[in-house]
Amino acid sequence: MEETSRISLQVEGMDCIECAKKIEKAVLALDGVKSVRVSYTLGKLNVEGFKGKLDRESVVRTLERLGYKVRADEEPEYGSFFSWTNRRLVVTAVCGALFILGAFSEFILHQPLLFYPAYTLAILTGGYYIARRGVASIYERYLDMNVLMMVAVAGAVLISAWEEAASIVFLFSLAEVLESYSVARTRRSITELMDFMPRRALVRREGKETTVDVTDVAVGDVAIVRPGERIPVDGEVMSGDSSVDESAVTGESVPVTKKAGDPVFSGTLNGQGALEISVTKHFQDTVISKIVQLVEEAEASKAPTERLIDRFSRYYTPAVVLIAVATMFLPTLLFNAPLEEWFYRGLVLLVISCPCALVISTPVSVVSAISGGARRGVLFKGGLHLERMGRIKVVAFDKTGTLTQGRPRVEEVIPLGGSSAREVLKIAASAENRSEHHLARAIIERAREENVDIVAARGFTSVQGKGVAIIFQERRVFAGSPQFFRELKVGLADVEERIAELSAQGKTVILVGSEEGLMGMITIRDLPRKESREVVDGLKAMGVRVIMLTGDDQRVAEGVAADLGIEEFRARLLPQDKVRAVEEYQQRYGPLLMVGDGVNDAPALAKAEVGVAMGVAGTDVALEAADVALMGDDLRTLLYGIRLSRRAERVIRQNVGVSLAVKLTLTVLAFPGLVTLWMAILIGDLGVSLAVIANALRLNRSR
């Protein structure tokens, strides 16, 4: 298999979907190119090709031939839009001034010697960019709006409709400028994330402090962060105490106290204390870098509605162009109708055939929603997941660490059969010492708190989801669930009622004993999150069914479910059982969203219509496993994510509906001659495009 290489370029002037399609087609035709990914909303071109064959210069030349400029720096440049350095804006302003001068000369002064030159200069000035890109499109055998506008302007000049030709050029140029401005505003949502990414870092090397580029910071370096500065890298606090605003990563504005041993993330804002940080990741692997990368990838991917609109536009434009050509000539040929009149109406239809407002209706909405979500701690990994999340009927929660705090604590050690509490804890901790289970960690933590010796285990065996066994003082001992002991045929008759009572209180009961009998019980409790009940009630208010899936005991699950108001749950589930449960509920109720930690629940998250992992700011595995990631540790962001998805779906429907309705209405009115060329552009192109973009930008501000 041949090695591949990648090129990433920032393209200036690529502000519409047609631009992106034309660029994609041209670059794909180059030698050595394997795949092309173009995002006009990001102004970015990503090319993958075969090493040694993929030539960056040939890609750049192709873009320049098509009329686009490539930035030397791959990072986007966001200067002032309204400045003299914006050549397209200046050209449009000059074109507008000449058009107004021509109109004043024609309709007020009635001076042909003035308005003909003014209109001609307006057409030549404003038409430069149209003609340049239109000719390039013809060369690439691509029918885009620049070609349609060239034909419309030429047709208007041909029938001596000079003011109409000049108005087409000016209004189209104005539409392009305003659309470019609107897209630039959409792109700013990404730069707001990039603004959190520091460019320089103060590090100590060999006893000397020096400021370096963040990309030059190595794992193991010591970074020094002063009060009020942004933390430049991911790492672990070595010394110092401070409060850190992690909203850039998690979306949660409440500062988090940091001390020695605590993790910190690049892009977060240090408070009043100075920190020394041991660097644990290269800059490109930091959480904030991955968030920006995932958001860019998500915004470059196409949502299902966008694909549908793309397919529709492939037929819509050629069909309307054919109707326009037929309108120009058939009435004259068949019915001897006035050629000039019907030729003009055909030109109007030609302008109406431009599908720009329609094809941008979905992508700008998706980009706006994804960017707004990322800033508030909800990371969608594509428009597909954004759309799906808005249609879910069921939410299934894992219990531990999702509905509960994920920090189980031993509440009580109950000795039985003459054993002491200390002996029971020692056996349990020794048995669980090699286990990765979260309950095992709680037992070990309690043993360390009480200075109980943990002995090295011999003959360790584990039964998934049930318990463990070791050789302790030359006899086999067990620690695990009541069900585990029942299967071992250990008598529980004397404690069944007590187990039931403790389980009903939402406590997990771990039994400790041998084949001869029980030695004791340990009760563990993982308290529900304070916001869990609010989230469950909020989902029900949205008409979403709530289900809990857990590996815990039935009675423990009942207690937690009762506290949170969850009517439907399943207990004692192994990971594969959760997958089957997800499949069953999806068949029974419809699209299901699964919320888990993204690690233990990865199979169930993958099976669900939408998999959501929460609290994943420091967990690479969870970030990869989920379709949607809740970066913070507040479950309420799930409600925001669902509301945002539903709003996005409504906005997409509104945008598509308005675009189609306006185009259809103008098309119908064009046949009796009720629509002029300037009306077709002002309403059908400029007006609808701006309305669609303005409506989409609301999603970026929604809460």
C-alpha positions as CSV (number, residue, x, y, z in Angstrom):
1,M,0.0,0.0,0.0
2,E,1.4,3.4,-1.0
3,E,2.1,5.9,1.7
4,T,-0.1,9.0,1.9
5,S,0.5,12.6,2.8
6,R,-1.9,15.5,3.6
7,I,-2.1,19.2,2.7
8,S,-4.2,21.7,4.6
9,L,-4.7,25.1,3.0
10,Q,-6.7,28.2,4.1
11,V,-8.6,29.5,1.0
12,E,-9.5,33.2,0.8
13,G,-12.7,34.0,-1.1
14,M,-14.3,30.6,-0.8
15,D,-17.6,31.8,0.8
16,C,-20.3,29.6,-0.8
17,I,-21.1,26.0,-1.4
18,E,-20.7,26.3,-5.1
19,C,-17.1,27.6,-4.6
20,A,-16.4,24.5,-2.5
21,K,-17.9,22.1,-5.1
22,K,-15.9,23.7,-7.9
23,I,-12.7,23.5,-5.9
24,E,-13.3,19.9,-4.9
25,K,-13.9,18.8,-8.5
26,A,-10.8,20.6,-9.8
27,V,-8.4,19.4,-7.1
28,L,-9.7,15.8,-7.3
29,A,-8.7,15.8,-11.0
30,L,-5.0,16.5,-10.1
31,D,-2.4,13.7,-10.3
32,G,-1.7,12.0,-7.0
33,V,-4.8,13.2,-5.2
34,K,-6.7,10.5,-3.3
35,S,-9.4,12.5,-1.5
36,V,-10.5,16.1,-1.0
37,R,-12.4,17.7,1.8
38,V,-13.6,21.2,1.4
39,S,-15.4,23.3,4.0
40,Y,-16.5,26.7,2.8
41,T,-17.8,27.5,6.3
42,L,-14.2,27.2,7.6
43,G,-12.6,28.4,4.4
44,K,-10.4,25.3,4.5
45,L,-9.2,22.7,2.0
46,N,-7.8,19.4,3.1
47,V,-6.2,17.2,0.5
48,E,-5.0,13.6,0.9
49,G,-2.7,12.1,-1.7
50,F,0.0,9.6,-2.4
51,K,3.4,10.5,-1.1
52,G,5.8,11.8,-3.8
53,K,2.9,12.4,-6.2
54,L,0.9,14.9,-4.3
55,D,2.2,18.4,-5.2
56,R,1.3,21.4,-3.0
57,E,2.2,23.8,-5.7
58,S,-0.1,22.3,-8.2
59,V,-2.9,22.5,-5.7
60,V,-2.2,26.2,-5.1
61,R,-1.9,26.9,-8.9
62,T,-5.3,25.2,-9.4
63,L,-6.9,27.4,-6.7
64,E,-5.4,30.5,-8.2
65,R,-6.6,29.6,-11.6
66,L,-10.1,29.3,-10.2
67,G,-9.8,32.8,-8.8
68,Y,-9.0,32.0,-5.1
69,K,-6.1,33.1,-3.0
70,V,-4.2,30.7,-0.6
71,R,-2.9,32.1,2.7
72,A,0.7,31.4,3.5
73,D,-0.3,30.7,7.1
74,E,-2.6,27.7,7.5
75,E,-4.3,29.4,10.4
76,P,-7.2,31.7,9.2
77,E,-6.7,35.4,9.4
78,Y,-9.6,37.4,10.8
79,G,-8.8,41.1,10.3
80,S,-11.4,43.8,9.9
81,F,-13.9,43.0,7.2
82,F,-14.9,46.6,6.4
83,S,-11.5,48.0,5.4
84,W,-9.8,49.2,2.3
85,T,-7.7,46.0,2.2
86,N,-10.9,44.0,1.3
87,R,-10.7,44.4,-2.5
88,R,-14.0,42.7,-3.2
89,L,-15.7,45.2,-0.9
90,V,-14.0,48.2,-2.5
91,V,-14.9,46.9,-6.0
92,T,-18.5,46.5,-5.0
93,A,-18.6,50.0,-3.5
94,V,-17.2,51.5,-6.7
95,C,-19.6,49.5,-8.8
96,G,-22.5,50.7,-6.6
97,A,-21.4,54.3,-6.9
98,L,-21.2,54.0,-10.7
99,F,-24.6,52.3,-10.8
100,I,-26.2,55.1,-8.7
101,L,-24.6,57.7,-10.9
102,G,-25.9,56.0,-14.0
103,A,-29.5,55.7,-12.6
104,F,-29.4,59.4,-11.5
105,S,-28.2,60.4,-15.0
106,E,-30.9,58.3,-16.8
107,F,-34.0,59.0,-14.7
108,I,-33.3,62.4,-13.2
109,L,-30.9,64.2,-15.6
110,H,-32.0,62.2,-18.8
111,Q,-28.4,62.4,-20.1
112,P,-27.5,59.3,-22.2
113,L,-23.9,60.6,-22.6
114,L,-23.5,60.1,-18.8
115,F,-25.5,57.0,-18.0
116,Y,-24.2,54.8,-20.8
117,P,-20.5,55.2,-19.6
118,A,-21.5,55.0,-16.0
119,Y,-23.5,51.7,-16.5
120,T,-20.7,50.3,-18.7
121,L,-18.0,51.1,-16.0
122,A,-20.2,49.6,-13.3
123,I,-20.6,46.4,-15.3
124,L,-16.9,46.2,-16.1
125,T,-15.8,47.0,-12.5
126,G,-18.3,44.8,-10.6
127,G,-18.2,42.1,-13.3
128,Y,-14.4,41.5,-12.9
129,Y,-14.8,38.8,-10.2
130,I,-17.9,37.3,-11.8
131,A,-16.2,37.0,-15.2
132,R,-12.9,35.7,-13.7
133,R,-14.6,32.9,-11.8
134,G,-17.2,32.3,-14.5
135,V,-14.5,31.7,-17.1
136,A,-12.7,29.4,-14.7
137,S,-15.9,27.5,-14.1
138,I,-16.5,27.1,-17.9
139,Y,-12.9,25.9,-18.2
140,E,-13.6,23.3,-15.5
141,R,-16.9,22.4,-17.2
142,Y,-18.8,23.4,-14.1
143,L,-22.1,25.3,-14.2
144,D,-22.2,27.7,-11.2
145,M,-23.8,31.0,-10.3
146,N,-20.9,33.0,-11.8
147,V,-21.6,31.4,-15.2
148,L,-25.4,32.1,-14.9
149,M,-24.7,35.7,-13.9
150,M,-22.3,36.2,-16.9
151,V,-25.0,34.9,-19.2
152,A,-27.7,37.1,-17.6
153,V,-25.5,40.2,-17.8
154,A,-24.6,39.5,-21.4
155,G,-28.2,38.9,-22.3
156,A,-29.3,42.1,-20.6
157,V,-26.7,44.1,-22.6
158,L,-27.7,42.3,-25.8
159,I,-31.3,43.6,-25.4
160,S,-30.0,47.1,-24.4
161,A,-31.2,46.8,-20.8
162,W,-28.2,48.6,-19.5
163,E,-29.6,49.6,-16.2
164,E,-30.7,46.0,-15.6
165,A,-27.3,44.7,-16.5
166,A,-25.6,47.1,-14.1
167,S,-28.1,46.3,-11.3
168,I,-27.5,42.6,-11.7
169,V,-23.7,43.1,-11.4
170,F,-24.0,45.4,-8.4
171,L,-26.6,43.5,-6.5
172,F,-24.9,40.2,-7.1
173,S,-21.6,41.6,-6.0
174,L,-23.3,43.1,-2.9
175,A,-24.9,39.7,-2.2
176,E,-21.5,38.0,-2.4
177,V,-19.9,40.6,-0.1
178,L,-22.7,40.4,2.5
179,E,-22.7,36.6,2.3
180,S,-18.9,36.6,2.8
181,Y,-19.3,38.8,5.8
182,S,-22.0,36.5,7.3
183,V,-19.9,33.4,6.7
184,A,-16.9,35.2,8.3
185,R,-19.1,35.8,11.4
186,T,-19.9,32.1,11.4
187,R,-16.2,31.3,11.2
188,R,-15.6,33.5,14.2
189,S,-17.3,30.9,16.4
190,I,-14.3,28.6,15.6
191,T,-11.8,31.4,16.3
192,E,-13.3,32.0,19.7
193,L,-12.2,28.4,20.5
194,M,-8.8,29.1,19.0
195,D,-8.5,32.3,21.1
196,F,-8.3,30.0,24.1
197,M,-5.2,28.4,22.7
198,P,-2.1,30.2,24.0
199,R,0.7,30.6,21.6
200,R,3.6,30.9,24.0
201,A,4.6,29.2,27.2
202,L,7.1,30.0,30.1
203,V,9.1,26.9,30.9
204,R,12.0,26.1,33.2
205,R,14.8,24.1,31.6
206,E,18.1,23.4,33.4
207,G,17.2,26.0,36.1
208,K,16.6,28.8,33.6
209,E,13.2,30.2,32.7
210,T,12.5,30.9,29.0
211,T,9.5,31.7,26.8
212,V,9.0,29.3,23.9
213,D,6.3,28.5,21.3
214,V,3.8,26.1,22.8
215,T,4.5,23.6,19.9
216,D,8.1,23.4,21.3
217,V,7.1,22.4,24.8
218,A,8.1,18.8,25.5
219,V,6.5,16.2,27.7
220,G,8.3,16.4,31.1
221,D,9.0,20.2,30.8
222,V,8.0,22.4,33.7
223,A,5.6,25.2,32.7
224,I,5.2,28.2,34.9
225,V,1.8,30.0,34.9
226,R,1.4,33.3,36.6
227,P,-1.9,34.6,38.1
228,G,-4.4,35.7,35.4
229,E,-2.6,33.8,32.6
230,R,-4.0,31.0,30.4
231,I,-2.5,27.6,31.0
232,P,-0.6,26.8,27.8
233,V,-0.4,23.0,28.1
234,D,-2.1,19.9,29.6
235,G,-0.3,18.7,32.7
236,E,-0.3,18.0,36.4
237,V,0.3,20.7,39.1
238,M,3.7,20.2,40.7
239,S,3.4,23.1,43.2
240,G,1.1,26.0,43.9
241,D,-2.5,26.5,44.7
242,S,-5.0,28.4,42.6
243,S,-8.6,28.4,41.2
244,V,-8.9,27.7,37.5
245,D,-11.7,28.7,35.1
246,E,-12.2,25.6,32.9
247,S,-15.1,27.0,30.9
248,A,-13.1,27.0,27.7
249,V,-12.9,23.2,27.9
250,T,-15.9,22.1,30.0
251,G,-18.4,24.9,29.5
252,E,-18.7,25.3,33.3
253,S,-18.0,28.8,34.6
254,V,-17.5,27.9,38.3
255,P,-13.7,28.0,39.0
256,V,-12.1,24.7,40.1
257,T,-9.5,24.6,42.9
258,K,-6.2,23.2,41.8
259,K,-3.4,21.9,44.0
260,A,-0.4,19.6,43.7
261,G,-1.3,16.4,41.8
262,D,-4.4,17.8,40.1
263,P,-4.7,17.8,36.3
264,V,-4.9,21.1,34.3
265,F,-5.8,21.7,30.7
266,S,-4.5,24.0,28.0
267,G,-6.6,27.1,27.3
268,T,-8.1,27.3,30.9
269,L,-7.6,30.5,32.8
270,N,-5.5,30.6,36.0
271,G,-6.8,32.6,38.9
272,Q,-4.9,34.3,41.7
273,G,-2.2,31.8,42.5
274,A,1.0,30.9,40.6
275,L,1.3,27.3,39.4
276,E,4.2,25.1,38.3
277,I,3.0,22.3,35.9
278,S,4.6,19.1,34.8
279,V,3.7,18.8,31.1
280,T,2.0,15.5,30.2
281,K,1.0,16.0,26.6
282,H,2.4,17.6,23.4
283,F,0.4,20.7,22.4
284,Q,-1.3,19.0,19.4
285,D,-2.6,16.3,21.8
286,T,-4.0,18.7,24.4
287,V,-7.8,18.6,25.1
288,I,-8.4,22.1,23.6
289,S,-6.5,21.2,20.4
290,K,-8.6,18.0,20.0
291,I,-11.8,20.0,20.6
292,V,-10.9,22.5,17.9
293,Q,-9.8,19.6,15.6
294,L,-13.0,17.7,16.2
295,V,-15.2,20.7,15.8
296,E,-13.5,21.5,12.4
297,E,-14.0,17.9,11.3
298,A,-17.6,18.0,12.4
299,E,-18.3,21.2,10.6
300,A,-16.7,19.9,7.4
301,S,-18.8,16.7,7.5
302,K,-22.2,16.8,5.8
303,A,-25.5,16.3,7.6
304,P,-28.2,14.0,6.0
305,T,-30.4,17.0,5.1
306,E,-27.4,18.7,3.5
307,R,-26.8,15.7,1.3
308,L,-30.4,15.6,0.3
309,I,-30.4,19.3,-0.6
310,D,-27.1,18.8,-2.6
311,R,-28.8,16.0,-4.6
312,F,-31.9,18.2,-5.2
313,S,-29.8,21.1,-6.4
314,R,-27.9,18.9,-8.9
315,Y,-31.3,18.5,-10.7
316,Y,-32.9,21.8,-9.8
317,T,-30.4,24.2,-11.5
318,P,-30.1,22.4,-14.8
319,A,-33.9,22.0,-15.0
320,V,-34.5,25.7,-14.4
321,V,-31.8,26.6,-16.9
322,L,-33.5,24.5,-19.5
323,I,-36.8,26.1,-18.7
324,A,-35.2,29.5,-18.9
325,V,-33.7,28.8,-22.4
326,A,-37.0,27.4,-23.6
327,T,-38.8,30.5,-22.2
328,M,-36.4,32.8,-24.2
329,F,-37.1,31.3,-27.6
330,L,-40.0,28.9,-27.8
331,P,-42.8,31.5,-27.4
332,T,-41.4,33.4,-30.3
333,L,-40.8,30.3,-32.4
334,L,-44.2,28.7,-31.7
335,F,-46.5,31.6,-31.2
336,N,-44.7,34.5,-32.8
337,A,-44.5,36.3,-29.3
338,P,-42.2,39.3,-28.9
339,L,-38.6,38.0,-28.7
340,E,-37.2,40.7,-26.5
341,E,-40.0,40.4,-23.9
342,W,-39.6,36.6,-23.5
343,F,-35.9,36.7,-23.8
344,Y,-35.9,39.0,-20.7
345,R,-38.2,36.7,-18.8
346,G,-35.9,33.8,-19.6
347,L,-33.0,35.9,-18.2
348,V,-35.0,36.3,-15.0
349,L,-35.5,32.6,-14.7
350,L,-31.8,32.1,-15.3
351,V,-31.0,34.3,-12.3
352,I,-33.7,32.5,-10.2
353,S,-32.1,29.2,-11.0
354,C,-29.1,30.0,-8.8
355,P,-29.6,27.7,-5.7
356,C,-27.2,29.5,-3.4
357,A,-29.7,30.3,-0.6
358,L,-31.1,26.8,-0.7
359,V,-27.7,24.9,-0.5
360,I,-26.4,27.0,2.3
361,S,-29.6,26.7,4.4
362,T,-28.4,23.5,6.1
363,P,-24.6,23.9,6.5
364,V,-24.7,27.3,8.1
365,S,-27.2,26.0,10.6
366,V,-25.1,23.0,11.4
367,V,-21.9,25.0,11.8
368,S,-23.6,27.6,14.0
369,A,-25.1,24.9,16.3
370,I,-21.9,22.8,16.5
371,S,-19.8,25.9,17.4
372,G,-22.3,27.1,19.9
373,G,-22.4,23.7,21.5
374,A,-18.6,23.4,21.7
375,R,-18.4,26.7,23.5
376,R,-20.8,25.5,26.2
377,G,-19.2,22.1,26.7
378,V,-21.3,20.0,24.3
379,L,-19.1,18.5,21.5
380,F,-21.0,17.2,18.5
381,K,-18.8,15.1,16.2
382,G,-20.8,15.8,13.0
383,G,-24.0,17.2,11.6
384,L,-25.4,13.6,11.4
385,H,-25.3,13.3,15.2
386,L,-26.7,16.8,15.7
387,E,-29.7,15.9,13.6
388,R,-30.2,12.5,15.2
389,M,-30.0,13.9,18.7
390,G,-32.9,16.2,17.9
391,R,-35.1,13.2,17.0
392,I,-34.4,10.8,20.0
393,K,-37.4,9.3,21.8
394,V,-35.6,7.5,24.6
395,V,-32.6,8.3,26.8
396,A,-30.9,5.4,28.6
397,F,-28.5,6.2,31.4
398,D,-25.8,4.1,32.9
399,K,-26.1,4.6,36.6
400,T,-22.6,4.7,38.1
401,G,-20.7,7.9,37.3
402,T,-23.6,9.2,35.2
403,L,-26.7,9.5,37.3
404,T,-24.5,9.1,40.4
405,Q,-21.4,11.0,41.4
406,G,-19.1,8.1,40.4
407,R,-17.3,8.4,43.7
408,P,-18.5,5.4,45.7
409,R,-17.6,5.4,49.4
410,V,-17.6,2.6,52.0
411,E,-20.3,3.5,54.5
412,E,-20.2,0.6,56.9
413,V,-18.1,-2.6,57.5
414,I,-20.4,-5.2,59.3
415,P,-18.5,-8.2,60.8
416,L,-20.2,-11.6,61.0
417,G,-19.4,-15.1,62.4
418,G,-16.9,-13.9,65.0
419,S,-14.7,-11.9,62.6
420,S,-13.6,-8.3,63.3
421,A,-14.4,-5.3,61.1
422,R,-10.7,-4.8,60.5
423,E,-10.2,-8.5,59.4
424,V,-13.2,-8.2,57.0
425,L,-11.8,-5.0,55.5
426,K,-8.3,-6.6,55.2
427,I,-9.6,-9.7,53.3
428,A,-11.9,-7.6,51.0
429,A,-9.1,-5.1,50.2
430,S,-6.6,-7.8,49.5
431,A,-9.1,-9.6,47.3
432,E,-10.0,-6.5,45.4
433,N,-6.5,-5.1,45.1
434,R,-6.0,-6.4,41.5
435,S,-9.5,-5.5,40.4
436,E,-10.2,-2.5,38.2
437,H,-13.8,-2.2,39.4
438,H,-14.9,1.2,40.9
439,L,-16.3,-0.6,44.0
440,A,-12.9,-2.2,44.5
441,R,-11.2,1.2,44.5
442,A,-13.7,2.3,47.3
443,I,-12.8,-0.7,49.5
444,I,-9.1,-0.2,49.0
445,E,-9.4,3.5,49.8
446,R,-11.2,2.8,53.0
447,A,-8.5,0.2,54.0
448,R,-5.8,2.8,53.5
449,E,-7.7,5.4,55.5
450,E,-7.8,3.0,58.4
451,N,-4.2,1.8,57.9
452,V,-5.3,-1.8,57.3
453,D,-2.5,-4.0,55.7
454,I,-3.3,-5.1,52.2
455,V,-1.5,-8.4,51.5
456,A,-0.4,-9.7,48.1
457,A,-3.0,-12.0,46.7
458,R,-2.4,-15.6,45.5
459,G,-4.7,-17.4,43.2
460,F,-6.6,-14.3,42.1
461,T,-9.6,-15.1,39.9
462,S,-12.4,-12.7,38.8
463,V,-16.0,-13.4,37.7
464,Q,-17.1,-10.5,35.6
465,G,-19.8,-8.5,37.2
466,K,-20.0,-10.8,40.3
467,G,-16.9,-10.9,42.4
468,V,-13.3,-12.1,43.0
469,A,-11.5,-14.9,44.9
470,I,-8.0,-15.2,46.4
471,I,-6.0,-17.6,48.6
472,F,-5.8,-15.9,52.0
473,Q,-4.0,-17.6,54.9
474,E,-4.2,-21.0,53.0
475,R,-7.9,-20.9,52.4
476,R,-10.0,-19.7,49.5
477,V,-12.0,-16.5,50.3
478,F,-14.4,-14.5,48.2
479,A,-15.6,-10.9,47.9
480,G,-18.6,-10.0,45.7
481,S,-22.3,-9.6,45.3
482,P,-25.0,-11.6,47.1
483,Q,-25.8,-13.3,43.8
484,F,-22.1,-14.4,43.6
485,F,-22.4,-16.1,47.0
486,R,-25.7,-17.7,46.2
487,E,-24.1,-19.3,43.1
488,L,-21.2,-20.5,45.4
489,K,-23.9,-22.2,47.6
490,V,-22.9,-20.2,50.6
491,G,-25.8,-19.9,53.0
492,L,-27.3,-16.4,53.3
493,A,-30.6,-17.2,55.1
494,D,-29.6,-15.3,58.2
495,V,-28.7,-12.1,56.3
496,E,-31.1,-12.0,53.4
497,E,-33.5,-9.6,55.2
498,R,-30.6,-7.3,56.2
499,I,-29.2,-7.4,52.6
500,A,-32.7,-6.4,51.3
501,E,-33.0,-3.6,53.8
502,L,-29.6,-2.1,52.9
503,S,-30.2,-2.5,49.2
504,A,-33.5,-0.7,49.4
505,Q,-31.6,2.3,50.9
506,G,-29.6,2.5,47.6
507,K,-26.5,0.9,49.1
508,T,-24.5,-1.8,47.3
509,V,-23.7,-4.7,49.6
510,I,-20.4,-6.6,49.1
511,L,-20.2,-9.9,51.0
512,V,-16.9,-11.3,52.3
513,G,-16.5,-15.0,53.2
514,S,-15.4,-18.5,52.3
515,E,-17.1,-21.8,51.4
516,E,-17.6,-22.3,55.2
517,G,-19.7,-19.2,55.6
518,L,-19.9,-15.4,55.7
519,M,-17.3,-13.3,57.5
520,G,-18.9,-9.9,57.0
521,M,-20.6,-7.4,54.8
522,I,-19.4,-4.0,53.4
523,T,-22.0,-1.4,52.3
524,I,-21.0,1.1,49.6
525,R,-23.0,4.1,48.4
526,D,-22.6,6.2,45.4
527,L,-24.8,9.3,45.9
528,P,-26.9,10.6,43.0
529,R,-25.7,13.8,41.4
530,K,-27.6,16.8,42.7
531,E,-28.8,17.7,39.2
532,S,-29.9,14.1,38.2
533,R,-33.5,14.5,39.3
534,E,-33.7,17.9,37.5
535,V,-32.4,16.3,34.3
536,V,-34.8,13.3,34.5
537,D,-37.7,15.7,35.0
538,G,-36.5,17.9,32.2
539,L,-36.3,15.0,29.8
540,K,-39.8,13.8,30.7
541,A,-41.1,17.4,30.1
542,M,-39.7,17.2,26.6
543,G,-41.6,14.0,26.0
544,V,-38.5,11.7,26.2
545,R,-38.7,8.3,27.9
546,V,-36.0,7.8,30.6
547,I,-34.5,4.4,31.3
548,M,-31.6,3.3,33.6
549,L,-29.2,0.5,32.8
550,T,-26.9,-0.8,35.6
551,G,-24.8,-3.7,36.6
552,D,-25.8,-3.2,40.2
553,D,-28.1,-5.3,42.3
554,Q,-31.9,-5.1,41.6
555,R,-32.8,-3.6,44.9
556,V,-30.0,-1.0,44.7
557,A,-31.2,-0.1,41.2
558,E,-34.8,0.2,42.6
559,G,-33.7,2.6,45.3
560,V,-31.8,4.9,42.9
561,A,-34.6,4.8,40.3
562,A,-37.2,5.7,43.0
563,D,-35.1,8.6,44.2
564,L,-34.7,10.0,40.7
565,G,-38.2,9.3,39.4
566,I,-37.2,6.7,36.9
567,E,-39.9,4.2,36.3
568,E,-38.1,1.8,33.9
569,F,-34.7,0.2,34.6
570,R,-32.7,-3.0,34.3
571,A,-30.2,-4.3,36.8
572,R,-27.4,-6.9,36.9
573,L,-26.3,-6.1,33.4
574,L,-23.0,-7.0,32.0
575,P,-21.6,-4.8,29.1
576,Q,-23.0,-7.2,26.5
577,D,-26.4,-7.2,28.3
578,K,-26.5,-3.4,28.0
579,V,-26.0,-3.7,24.2
580,R,-29.0,-6.1,24.0
581,A,-31.0,-3.8,26.1
582,V,-30.3,-0.9,23.9
583,E,-31.3,-2.9,20.8
584,E,-34.6,-3.9,22.5
585,Y,-35.6,-0.4,23.6
586,Q,-34.8,1.0,20.2
587,Q,-37.1,-1.5,18.5
588,R,-39.8,-0.9,21.1
589,Y,-39.7,2.9,21.5
590,G,-37.7,4.4,18.6
591,P,-34.4,6.3,18.4
592,L,-32.4,5.9,21.6
593,L,-29.6,8.1,23.1
594,M,-27.3,6.3,25.5
595,V,-25.4,8.2,28.2
596,G,-22.3,6.6,29.8
597,D,-18.7,7.2,30.7
598,G,-17.5,6.3,27.2
599,V,-15.1,3.7,28.5
600,N,-17.0,0.8,30.1
601,D,-20.1,1.6,28.1
602,A,-18.4,1.9,24.7
603,P,-20.3,-1.0,23.1
604,A,-23.7,0.3,24.2
605,L,-22.8,3.8,23.1
606,A,-21.8,2.5,19.7
607,K,-25.1,0.5,19.4
608,A,-27.3,3.5,20.3
609,E,-28.6,6.0,17.7
610,V,-26.6,8.6,19.6
611,G,-23.8,7.7,22.1
612,V,-23.1,10.4,24.7
613,A,-20.1,10.3,27.0
614,M,-19.9,12.8,29.9
615,G,-17.1,14.3,31.9
616,V,-14.6,13.4,29.2
617,A,-12.3,16.5,29.4
618,G,-9.3,14.4,30.5
619,T,-10.3,11.1,28.8
620,D,-9.0,10.5,25.2
621,V,-10.8,7.1,25.0
622,A,-14.2,8.6,25.9
623,L,-13.7,11.5,23.5
624,E,-13.1,9.0,20.6
625,A,-15.9,6.6,21.7
626,A,-18.8,9.1,21.8
627,D,-20.9,10.6,19.0
628,V,-21.5,13.6,21.4
629,A,-19.2,14.4,24.3
630,L,-20.2,16.4,27.4
631,M,-16.9,17.9,28.3
632,G,-17.9,19.0,31.8
633,D,-19.2,17.1,34.8
634,D,-22.7,18.7,34.8
635,L,-25.4,16.4,33.5
636,R,-27.6,19.4,32.7
637,T,-25.6,20.1,29.6
638,L,-27.4,17.0,28.1
639,L,-30.7,19.0,28.3
640,Y,-29.0,21.9,26.5
641,G,-27.6,19.5,23.8
642,I,-31.0,18.0,23.1
643,R,-32.7,21.5,23.0
644,L,-30.0,22.8,20.7
645,S,-30.4,19.8,18.4
646,R,-34.2,20.3,18.3
647,R,-33.7,24.0,17.6
648,A,-31.2,23.3,14.9
649,E,-33.7,20.9,13.2
650,R,-36.4,23.6,13.3
651,V,-34.1,26.2,11.9
652,I,-33.0,23.9,9.1
653,R,-36.6,23.2,8.2
654,Q,-37.4,26.9,8.3
655,N,-34.4,27.8,6.1
656,V,-35.1,25.1,3.5
657,G,-38.8,25.9,3.5
658,V,-38.3,29.7,3.0
659,S,-35.7,29.2,0.3
660,L,-37.9,26.8,-1.7
661,A,-41.0,28.9,-1.2
662,V,-39.3,32.1,-2.4
663,K,-37.7,30.4,-5.4
664,L,-40.9,28.7,-6.4
665,T,-43.0,31.9,-6.0
666,L,-40.5,34.0,-8.1
667,T,-40.4,31.2,-10.8
668,V,-44.2,31.3,-11.1
669,L,-44.4,35.1,-11.2
670,A,-41.6,35.3,-13.7
671,F,-43.7,33.8,-16.5
672,P,-46.3,36.6,-16.6
673,G,-43.5,39.1,-16.4
674,L,-44.1,40.2,-12.8
675,V,-40.5,39.8,-11.7
676,T,-37.6,41.9,-12.9
677,L,-33.9,41.0,-13.0
678,W,-33.1,43.2,-10.0
679,M,-36.0,41.7,-8.0
680,A,-34.8,38.2,-8.8
681,I,-31.4,39.0,-7.3
682,L,-32.5,41.3,-4.5
683,I,-35.2,38.9,-3.2
684,G,-34.2,35.4,-4.6
685,D,-30.5,35.6,-3.9
686,L,-29.4,38.4,-1.6
687,G,-32.5,38.6,0.6
688,V,-33.0,34.9,1.1
689,S,-29.3,34.2,1.6
690,L,-29.1,36.8,4.3
691,A,-32.3,35.7,6.0
692,V,-31.1,32.1,6.0
693,I,-27.7,33.0,7.5
694,A,-29.2,35.4,10.1
695,N,-31.7,32.7,11.2
696,A,-28.9,30.1,11.5
697,L,-26.6,32.4,13.5
698,R,-29.3,32.4,16.3
699,L,-28.2,28.9,17.1
700,N,-24.8,30.1,18.1
701,R,-26.3,32.3,20.8
702,S,-29.0,29.8,22.0
703,R,-28.9,28.5,25.6
